[in-house]
Amino acid sequence: MASFSAQVSDFTKRSKRAQQMIMRTSVQKLTAAVEDGTPKKPGNAYRSWLGSTTAMPPVRPDVSEFSDNDATGVAIAGLDVGDTFYLGAQAAYMARLNYGFTGEDSLGRTYNQAGIGWIEREAAMWPQYVKDAEALFRVK
């Protein structure tokens, strides 16, 4: 039988690893849900999501077409307990998709678009995503 201090050390290591996996899994679930709720046609809004551990990704009105990349997955894979994760849409029209907009924009275009509201809906699911991940990685 292992000594008490060895048992405590082992439990501590397993607990830290579980915390890390709970965080990564929860963030991945939230990110996937927000991305999945994003309109896919033509796909530019969907491709504009970017995750980061350093700062909120900026809105990029100068980019007319975003490309697929795995930067968000790489950022999630590198998350440590206590890190902040930022998920931002870089497409300038993303707020209009989520919140809706009626009126004329700064370029003189007229809109009467209802908002989808999926971002807040998914953010409200965060406690459940954490609870689900805790069930997966519970230390025994």
N, C-alpha and C positions, 0 to 999 in steps of 0.2 A: 504494500500500500504506500502511496506517495505521502510525503510529509505534508503537514498543514500548509506550510508556506508555498510548497510546490502546487498544491491544489488552488490556493488563492491566486498565485501567479497565472496558472492555466485559465482559471475563471476570468481573470482580468483581461488576458489576451483574447479569449473568446468573446467577451463582452464588447471590447473595443472593435473587434472585427464585425460583430453583429450590428453595432451602431453604424458603422460605415456602410454596411450592406443595406440597412434599413433606409439610410439617407439616400444612397444612390438609387435604390429601387423606387422609393417614393417620388423622387425627382423625375426619374425616367417615366413613371406612370403618368404624372401630371403633364410632363412635356409631350408625351405621345397623345394624350387625350386632347390637349390644346391643338396640337398639329392636326390630329384626325378631324377635329371640328372645323378646321379652316377650309373654305371653299377650294376645291381642287381644279376647277376649270377657270382659266387655262393653267393654273398651277403656280403662278408667280407668287401669290400671297403665301401659299404653303411653303414654297422654297425660301421665303424671306425670313423665316424664323431662325434665330441664332442664339445658342446658349453660350454663356461665358462665366468664368469664375472671377474675372477681374473687374468688369464694369458692364452696365446695361448697354447692349448693342444699340448703336444710334439708328434713327430713321435715316434712310438714304434716298432722298427724292431724286438724286442724280442717277440712280441705277434703274433702268427700265426693265431689266430681266435678271433675276437671280438664278444662280445655278445650284444644283444639288451638291451638298458637301457633308462631311461627317464631323464637322467641328463641334456640334452640340454633343454628339455621342462621346467624343474625346474629352470634352469638358466634364461630362457626367462621370466618366470612368476615372477621372482624376480627383473627384470630390473627396474631401476628408471631413470628418466630423467638425463642425464649427465653421466650415466654409460657407460663403454666400453664393448662391447660384442665381444668375440673371438669365431670363428668357425674354427676348424682345423680337418684335417683328420689324424688319427693316423697310418693308414696303410702306410708302407714305400714305396709302389709302386704307391701311388696316383698321384705323380707328373708325372710319366710315363703315367698313364691313361689320365691325362689332357693335358700334353704338347707333349707326344710322346717321343720315344727314339729309335735310331738306333745305334747299336753297342754292345759292350760287357760290361757287368756290372762288379762290383768288385768281384763277385763270379764266373766269367767266363761264364755266360749265355749270349747268343746272342739274341738280340731283333731287330725287324724291325716293330715297332708299331707306327701307326699314333695316334696323340693326338686327344682327343674328344673336348677339349677346352670349356667345359660347365661352368667352374667356372667363368671365365672372362665374358662370355655371361650373366650369371645370375647377377653378380656384377654390370654390366652396367644397369641392370633393377632397381637398388636401388631407383633412383629418382621416378620412376613410382610406386614402392611399397609404398613409403612415401606418394605420392599424393593420391593413392587409400585409404590409411589409414586415411589421413586427411579428405577425403570426408565422411568417415564413422563416424568420431568422431568430426566433426566441432561443435564448441561451438556456440550456438545461443542465 
